[in-house]
Amino acid sequence: MDELWTGLTQAGWLLLTLDPDLVEITLRSLQVTLTAVLIASAIGLPLGAWLAVRRFRYRRMSIALLNALMGLPPVVVGLVVYILLSRSGPLGVLGLLFTPTAMIVAQVIIITPLIASIAHQAIRDLWADYHDLLISLNTTRGQRIRALIWDGRRALLTASLAGFGRAIGEVGAIMIVGGNIDHATRVLTTAIALETGKGDFALALGLGFVLIGLAVLVNLGIHALSRTERASQW
């Protein structure tokens, strides 16, 4: 119990004094995660909207596959990306392994199905409401998708925030492809695991508080957007 109290006290001091290591790791985590979320949103949001509007033969199977990919084991994703980016892999010539870029690639693969699935559900409901109107206006498929994305922007932002929440807490894939290299690829989750193993509970708790704070902020943002969406519907 004494160790826990000491760790909490030291962690609070690190937060108050903005410890350089803590700030560096936090900023790198935000850089990697925000970049991954932007890329995954650019892929997942239009994909979800397209699946809601487009009718084709294997549509149901595609949606089922997309939902199944939401449960991809992160360590398996990390292993696949590692093999692709390793020196003997097809993309090894790029030299991306153990860099923030490799971490971003892994996070994009993990969160894109999540963002696309949530976007599909949101756009599907909007498409049911606006189907007749958009068809009567003789709009093209691209115009329909853009109109639905704009009208459902709050729900789609919620999808991106959900992806951020999933990515910021990822550790398995990030550890495999990033290597947890100090001043290069060390992020919040991998640093917490390392410092806990070393017995440096103060820094580990400080990083943990930052991670919890980010998660709480994301959930508050999702909650606020959900309330705003319900209020606008009334």
C-alpha positions as a printed Julia matrix, in Angstrom:
234×3 Matrix{Float64}:
   0.0     0.0     0.0
   2.91    2.34    0.77
   4.34    1.74   -2.71
   1.0     2.63   -4.29
   0.69    5.84   -2.29
   4.29    6.82   -3.07
   3.71    6.08   -6.75
   0.55    8.17   -6.81
   2.32   11.1    -5.12
   5.25   10.96   -7.51
   2.92   10.57  -10.49
   1.02   13.68   -9.46
   4.27   15.6    -9.2
   5.33   14.45  -12.69
   2.01   15.67  -14.07
   2.21   19.02  -12.28
   5.79   19.67  -13.4
   5.16   18.39  -16.95
   7.95   15.83  -16.84
   9.79   15.88  -20.23
   9.58   12.1   -20.73
   5.88   12.09  -19.94
   5.2    14.99  -22.32
   7.28   13.43  -25.11
   5.55   10.06  -24.86
   2.1    11.67  -24.7
   2.71   13.86  -27.74
   4.03   10.91  -29.75
   0.97    8.86  -28.81
  -1.32   11.67  -29.97
   0.65   12.11  -33.18
   0.48    8.42  -34.09
  -3.13    7.93  -33.05
  -4.54   11.11  -34.61
  -2.77   10.37  -37.89
  -4.16    6.83  -37.88
  -7.67    8.1   -37.11
  -7.55   10.63  -39.95
  -6.44    7.98  -42.46
  -8.9     5.38  -41.17
 -11.75    7.92  -41.27
 -10.87    8.89  -44.84
 -11.21    5.21  -45.75
 -13.93    4.02  -43.39
 -16.5     6.83  -43.57
 -16.94    6.75  -47.38
 -16.84    2.94  -47.31
 -19.62    2.78  -44.72
 -21.71    5.28  -46.68
 -21.12    3.39  -49.94
 -22.25    0.1   -48.37
 -25.41    1.82  -47.09
 -26.34    3.27  -50.5
 -25.02    0.72  -52.99
 -26.89   -2.48  -53.76
 -24.88   -5.38  -55.16
 -24.87   -9.16  -55.08
 -22.55   -9.81  -52.15
 -23.53   -6.77  -50.1
 -24.77   -8.7   -47.06
 -21.64  -10.82  -47.06
 -19.48   -7.71  -47.3
 -21.25   -6.1   -44.35
 -20.92   -9.3   -42.31
 -17.2    -9.44  -43.15
 -16.78   -5.79  -42.15
 -18.45   -6.42  -38.79
 -16.29   -9.52  -38.27
 -13.13   -7.49  -38.94
 -14.02   -5.29  -35.96
 -12.83   -8.16  -33.78
  -9.42   -8.53  -35.41
  -6.86   -9.58  -32.76
  -4.38   -6.68  -32.57
  -1.39   -8.97  -32.06
  -2.24  -10.81  -35.29
  -2.47   -7.48  -37.12
   0.9    -6.53  -35.65
   2.41   -9.85  -36.76
   1.12   -9.46  -40.33
   2.38   -5.88  -40.58
   5.72   -6.97  -39.1
   6.12   -9.68  -41.75
   5.19   -7.28  -44.56
   7.62   -4.59  -43.38
  10.49   -6.83  -42.29
  13.63   -6.99  -44.42
  12.56  -10.29  -45.97
   9.01   -9.04  -46.53
   7.59   -7.49  -49.72
   7.73   -3.96  -48.25
  11.0    -4.35  -46.38
  12.82   -2.09  -48.85
  10.87    0.87  -47.46
  12.57    0.53  -44.07
   9.39    1.32  -42.12
   9.63   -1.34  -39.41
  10.16    0.05  -35.89
   9.08    3.53  -36.93
   5.97    5.57  -36.09
   4.78    4.94  -39.66
   4.58    1.2   -39.01
   2.58    1.9   -35.86
   0.19    4.09  -37.83
  -0.28    1.36  -40.44
  -1.15   -1.18  -37.75
  -3.62    1.18  -36.06
  -5.28    2.02  -39.38
  -5.88   -1.67  -40.08
  -7.33   -2.18  -36.6
  -9.72    0.79  -36.46
 -10.87    1.16  -40.08
 -13.46   -1.67  -39.8
 -14.78   -0.14  -36.56
 -15.21    3.31  -38.09
 -16.7     1.9   -41.3
 -19.19   -0.28  -39.42
 -20.45    2.57  -37.22
 -20.63    4.84  -40.27
 -22.62    2.23  -42.18
 -25.2     1.94  -39.41
 -25.59    5.73  -39.18
 -25.83    6.29  -42.93
 -28.2     3.33  -43.37
 -30.74    5.01  -41.09
 -30.35    8.33  -42.92
 -30.68    6.6   -46.29
 -33.99    5.1   -45.19
 -35.25    8.61  -44.4
 -33.89   10.39  -47.49
 -34.1     7.59  -50.06
 -37.22    8.8   -51.85
 -36.14   12.45  -51.8
 -32.67   11.83  -53.2
 -34.0     9.46  -55.86
 -36.68   11.98  -56.93
 -34.0    14.67  -57.32
 -32.2    12.38  -59.78
 -28.93   12.62  -57.86
 -25.89   10.55  -58.71
 -24.56    7.96  -56.28
 -21.66   10.24  -55.37
 -24.0    13.13  -54.63
 -26.14   10.89  -52.43
 -23.15    9.71  -50.46
 -21.85   13.27  -49.97
 -25.28   14.5   -48.87
 -25.69   11.66  -46.38
 -22.18   12.12  -44.98
 -22.79   15.84  -44.47
 -26.17   15.33  -42.84
 -24.84   12.57  -40.58
 -21.59   14.36  -39.73
 -22.19   14.26  -35.96
 -22.76   10.5   -35.98
 -19.72   10.05  -38.23
 -17.6    12.14  -35.9
 -18.7     9.78  -33.15
 -17.41    6.9   -35.29
 -14.02    8.6   -35.59
 -13.92    9.25  -31.83
 -14.67    5.58  -31.21
 -11.75    4.73  -33.47
  -9.53    7.12  -31.51
 -10.56    5.48  -28.24
  -9.71    2.06  -29.63
  -6.37    3.16  -31.09
  -5.03    5.18  -28.14
  -5.28    2.16  -25.83
  -3.69   -0.32  -28.26
  -0.54   -2.06  -27.08
  -0.07   -5.48  -28.73
   0.29   -4.49  -32.37
   2.16   -1.3   -31.47
   4.7    -3.2   -29.41
   5.36   -5.66  -32.26
   5.82   -3.19  -35.12
   7.16   -0.24  -33.11
   9.57   -2.0   -30.8
   9.0     0.47  -27.92
  12.24    2.37  -28.76
  13.02    5.28  -26.43
  12.68    8.71  -28.09
  11.48    7.03  -31.29
   8.46    4.74  -30.99
   7.6     4.69  -27.28
   3.96    5.61  -26.68
   1.68    5.66  -23.65
   0.62    2.01  -23.6
   4.02    0.5   -24.33
   5.72    2.87  -21.88
   3.29    1.86  -19.13
   4.1    -1.8   -19.73
   7.85   -1.11  -19.72
   7.92    1.12  -16.65
   5.74   -1.31  -14.7
   8.17   -4.11  -15.52
  11.07   -1.93  -14.38
   9.3    -1.07  -11.14
   9.05    2.66  -11.94
   5.45    2.94  -10.77
   5.53    6.74  -10.6
   6.04    7.25  -14.34
   3.77    4.31  -15.14
   0.96    5.8   -13.05
   1.54    9.26  -14.53
   1.25    7.86  -18.03
  -1.77    5.86  -16.92
  -3.5     9.0   -15.66
  -2.88   10.7   -19.0
  -4.26    7.69  -20.86
  -7.34    7.59  -18.63
  -7.81   11.33  -19.1
  -7.73   10.97  -22.89
 -10.19    8.08  -22.76
 -12.55   10.08  -20.53
 -12.36   13.09  -22.86
 -13.19   10.89  -25.86
 -16.16    9.33  -24.1
 -17.42   12.74  -22.98
 -17.13   13.91  -26.56
 -19.12   10.93  -27.84
 -21.75   11.49  -25.14
 -22.05   15.2   -25.97
 -22.35   14.49  -29.68
 -24.98   11.81  -29.05
 -27.07   14.23  -26.98
 -26.7    16.91  -29.62
 -27.79   14.45  -32.29
 -30.87   13.43  -30.31
 -31.75   17.09  -29.62
 -31.47   17.95  -33.32
 -33.82   15.08  -34.18
 -36.48   16.5   -31.87
